[in-house]
Amino acid sequence: MGGAGGGPARGGKGMTAGTVEHSGKTFPVDSEGFLADASLWCPEWVDHVRGIEEIDEITEEHEEVLERLRAYFAEHGRPPRVRDTTLVTGYKLKTIYELFPSGPGKGACKMAGLPKPDGCT
């Protein structure tokens, strides 16, 4: 994976916007590692974030959450606020954290290829 200026792009604080390379694809990312263009979302991006999140396998539950987040984004032009993620996905917050260890914003929305949601620190 490479960041702006050839440095690593890890999605942590202090990171500059740049690119991430994974499975032969290059993705533009913002300074926190979120996909800069939601239309570039694809299975390779999901696999990239799966690795960051240290998720062994993407399950049907993961896929449902991602589909519902992307549908919300398509309808509203923004990701749901973190506190609204349970309403949008139909999953309890505890379950979302079990599925996405970094939580609904930094884990689920990032994997869904969406911008960082309001209220996500």
N, C-alpha and C positions, 0 to 999 in steps of 0.2 A: 504494500500500500504506500502511496506517495502523497505528500502534501505540497502546498505551494512552495516553490523554490527547491523541490526535491526532498524536503524533509518529511518525516512521518505525519500522516493524518490520522489521529487516533480518536478524535471526537471529544477530547477533554478540554478543560478550561485553559484559556490562553492559546488555543490552537487558532491558526489563521485559516481563512477560507482557502480551498484548494481542490484537490482531486483525490479520489480513492480508486485504486485499481483492485479488481477482484474478478477471478474467473475469466480473464481476457477482456473485461469491460472496464471503462473508465467513467467514473461518476463525479460530477461537480458537487462539492459539499460546502456548507456554510462553516463558520468558525467553530461550531460544536459538533460537526460531523453529520448533520441532517442533510438529506438529499436536497440539492438546491433547486431541482426541477422535478415536481411530482410526476410529470409525464414520463420520466425515465425509469420509473419503478418497474422492476422485473424480478424474476426468481433469483438472479444473481445478486441483486441488492438484498433481498430477503436473506440469502445465505451469508452475505457479508455481515449483516447485523446479527444474525444467529450466532456467528462466531464471536462477535464482540460481547454479546449477552451470555455467552457460554451455555447456550441451549443445545442439548444433544440432538433433538429431533423436532421438526415443526409438525404439530398435531392438527387435527381438525379444529380444535378449540383455538389454536393460534390463527389458523386460516379464517375462522369466523370473525374473530376480533379484527383482523386486518381488513377483511371485506367490509365490515360495518363502519370502521373508521374511514376507509376510502370512500364509501358511499356518502357518509356525512360530509366529508370534504368536497365531494363532487356537487352536493346539493347546496352547501353553505359557503364554499370558497375559503374555508379555514378549518383547521382541526378542531375538535371539541375541546373545551377547557378541561383541564385535568379533572376537576370535580364533576364534570358532566359525562366522563368516559363510561361510568357504570350504567348510566341511562342509555347511552348510545349503543353500547355493546351488549347489554343484558347480563353482564358478568359482575359479580361483587368485586370490590377493590382488592380484597385478599387474593382472589383467583387471578386477577390481572397481574398482581405482583408475583404470583407463583409461575405464571406463564412467561412474564417478561420481568426478570429480576431488577431492571433499572426503573420499572414502573410504567405507568400509562403514557407518559410523555417521552422520556428519554429511551424507553424500550419499545413500546407498542407503536407510538406515532412515528418514531424513527424507522422502525422496520416497515411500516406501511408507506414509507416514502413521503411523509407529510412534514410540513414545517413544525418547528417547536411550538407547542400550544401555549396559549396565555396561561399564566399561573404555574408554569413549569420552571423550577429553579435549577 
